[in-house]
Amino acid sequence: MSSQANTKNVFTLPEVGGFVVPFGQMDTALKQMNERWAVVKIGGKTRYMVLRHDAQSEFVDKQGLNNLFENAYYEDMTKRGEIVIRRFLPRWLGWTERRQYNGYGFFPAPEGHPLACPEGYYNAHQGFAVEPKKGSWKLLLGHIYRNVCRGDADRFRWLIAWLAQLAQQPHIKPGTHVVLKGAEGTGKSKLGEWMIRLLAPSAMPITSGERITGRFNAHLESLLFALIEETFWAGDKRAEGVLKSLATAEEFDYERKGLDPYAGRNYLRLMLASNEDWVVPAGSGGRRWFVLEVGNGREQDHAFFKALDEEMEDGGLAAMLYDLLRHDFSKVNLRRAPLTEWLVEQRLHSYDTRRRWWRDVLVSGEFRPDDDTTPVRLNASSETIVRKDDVFKGARRHFGNDRRPASPSEIGTFLVRTLGVSVREGPRLREHDGERSRTYVFPPLHEMRQAWAEATGDVIDDPLDGADEQTVEPEAATCVVPMHGYRGRGSSNGRSASA
């Protein structure tokens, strides 16, 4: 084993053991060890942390540290002037200037804020990867406007505001997230890729569901942003629950290998990019997902995306940060994503069998008890009296694939409490056999369709409607991100939008 020195005879500490520090250079070696390693209290235990500025920190226990530096030594001199070889690790661990912390955490809040990093703790939040500097990022900006937002100025403003809030207030989670659908080669992941470059190591791509739903998930605690490029939750209720918790909860349960699970703050914003039809479990109601379908204006345009990447490499990323840090997003409601036709599409995919049944009733305008019974037509502008049995039979027929059919009381509760359909008990109808049937009185079909549209954004064509509008746009905000050349057709509901 030989001593290791560079051309100037200044020792450079290797990543792990297998070295001997030359005599006289121990101070240099100890300082270099401090730059890479620290002792930290975490989860009630002592661990040894690998300090990395380009990736998330890693932890090992005492045995692991010993294994890494078991063959690391330094030259020392006895009182007689003889050179002896001693173990390096005990010397660093016993050094009074050894780097150490009382705790570890991810604290993106500024100094003085209640959520700021406590004194004596290691802060895993490293800030931005570049310094902000005025410049041009027009190719990515144009891609966001023309392709990601399809020339819709209001949606563009909301998305830019979402990015700006992340840059300016990383410690305040808005609870809304971005979903970008699109064909291969349209550049749906391009914005997310550059956000990762801007925020790393507090951002990462996630291509495996295990990184989200797996047991050891502490890497998520130190993230502000994740680009998810795999629809991993479909059909998995547990995965769906994890995704929803990550999207909305202020705290989340984390676990590191060798340590007990713990609850920590959740600052994560999600961007999902997929070419699947069903990307997120949107459900009904709620506006946490801003869903867009990326246009094909630059599909397979390799020259354009090459030029875009070159611009971002050549000062564009710093320019992007410069603009985002100065952008005024105060007039945009970032806790409620704009309703888009693609969010409605995600909701349709996410409906359970009960909601699918009720939507079918609203679309067809009738209850179908069975194939042999004449359907009960709902009145468009006046109330309709319907036998309860006809309602229940039709519902059960629709729920035929369910393991346990819904009971009449469950169906009634679903209509009144969940859907808010203002049905009431109606008069008993005399049947041919002399029996009297219990009934429901339903509001006019037009009103029920309107209520459904207001609750879900899913507009069902109705002859009584004067117009077919499917989107509700956010209030326009002042946009200080340069929009030169990005004045488009405005919002999708026909209103003009000024930059």
Secondary structure, DSSP 8 states (H G I E B T S, - for coil): ------TTS-----SSSSEEE-TT-HHHHHHHHHHHEEEEEETTEEEEEE--SSS--EEE-HHHHHHHTTTEEEEEE-TTS-EEEEEHHHHHHT-TT--EESEEE---S-TTSTTS--TTEEE-----SS-------HHHHHHIIIIISTT-HHHHHHHHHHHHHHHH-TTS--S-EEEEE--TTS-TTHHHHHHHHHHTTSEEEE--THHHHSS--GGGGG-SEEEE-S---TT-HHHHHHHHHHHH-SEEEE--TTS--EEEE---EEEEEESSS--S---SS---EEEEE--STTTT-HHHHHHHHHHIIIIIHHHHHHHHHH---TTS-TTS--B-HHHHHHHHHH--HHHHHHHHHHHHTEE---TTS--EE--SSS-EEEEHHHHHHHHHHHTTTSSS---HHHHHHIIIIIS----EE---EE-TTS-EE-EEEE--HHHHHHHHHHHHS-----TT-S-----B--------S--TT---S--TTS-----
